[in-house]
Amino acid sequence: MIDRRDVLEEQIHRWIRPELQKLSAYPVPDASGLTKLDAMENPFEFPEELHRAWFERLAEQARINRYPHPEAPALKSALRAVMKIDERWEVLLGNGSDELIQMIAMAVKGTGRTIMAPEPSFVLYRMVATFLGLDYVGVPLTRDFELDLEAMLHKIEREQPAIVFLAQPNNPTGNLWGDEKLRRIIEAAPGLVVLDEAYTAFTDADYLNWLDDYPNLLVMRTLSKVGLAGLRLGVLVGDAAWCEQINKVRLPYNINSLTQVTARFALDHFSVFEQQTRELVKQRERLIESLRQLSGLSVFDSEANFVLVRTEPGQAARIHQALIEQGVLIKKLDGSHPLLADCLRITVSSEMENGQCLAALRQVLAQH
Ligand SMILES: *Cc1c(COP(=O)(O)O)cnc(C)c1O
């Protein structure tokens, strides 16, 4: 009898793309029972007093026997109003901005086409390039995580990237690279530049009005980091000419009915989320201050809802694991990029959860 496993192994080896066979899927660690400070989620729940109105809205408007509206016009208008997106610009929605990254890449895909991003930055840029068979060029940041403008301009000139992704504030470093450098890059880029503003709620920096200056610019946002990560809703803003093309690779009905209705409801009550993000910004400053009082850590400034820290050499994995044993899950970045050696990333949370994390860290650092 032919062994089923042998057949599968042979067929997978034969048919699955070789570069894919070598990869592993995006790792999401099990956080059950842990204080979850690894994924930049907003810790605050949707207020209970809004639950009933929300459920009524869902019962009334989410007709789940039907396909959702393919263009979600009502949701787009609500987003335009809250995000102050001018009528001049088109809005494209994605199942999270992750999907928008994929759609933009699919729209330019072709032999010899390159995606470029400073590194370390958001890992999806590289992942999506790999999935689609596009070339990927990561340009290292400086040792203190500033943008290396000369290196960037040099690589742009040499590689002629179809897309440059710039996350501002950058994940996982938390910083902004400064308007002057960004402008130089947008001006030098032969193709699209996508400014990824996933953390816009936590900073005063805002590049939406740069769309006027640069026809090759797109601005991307998401509702994930402000308290709606479960909805999966990303927003791409830019010239209608680009959006019309990118829209062609969007799968029909990519924004489901429950997301459309719930996001609209949330946008009607957006002051709730704005208040929560203001609180998180306040907590961020307190967390940074407290972390700086711990010996054995260097703490980077942050314009986002997370803080990057560097441990003493060789300590990151031990500290990360010991924190899990203390019930706190943060992100280990050590090992993911040479510049991130000994680095950990802590999501800013409520006063209570930050306190838990600090107490655990104090204990773990003392054990050394
Ligand atoms: C979290 C994050 C995203 C992904 O957002 P989703 O909308 O949840 O897919 C995009 N860009 C950056 C830089 C991020 O950190």
The ligand as an ORCA input file, in Angstrom:
! r2SCAN-3c Opt
* xyz 0 1
  C       0.319     46.809     12.995
  C       0.817     47.419     11.755
  C       0.106     47.318     10.560
  C      -0.997     46.306     10.380
  O      -2.200     46.753     10.646
  P      -3.510     45.918     10.341
  O      -4.411     46.975      9.867
  O      -3.887     45.324     11.650
  O      -3.256     44.875      9.294
  C       0.565     48.011      9.450
  N       1.693     48.718      9.507
  C       2.427     48.797     10.623
  C       3.685     49.593     10.616
  C       2.022     48.141     11.777
  O       2.781     48.177     12.867
*
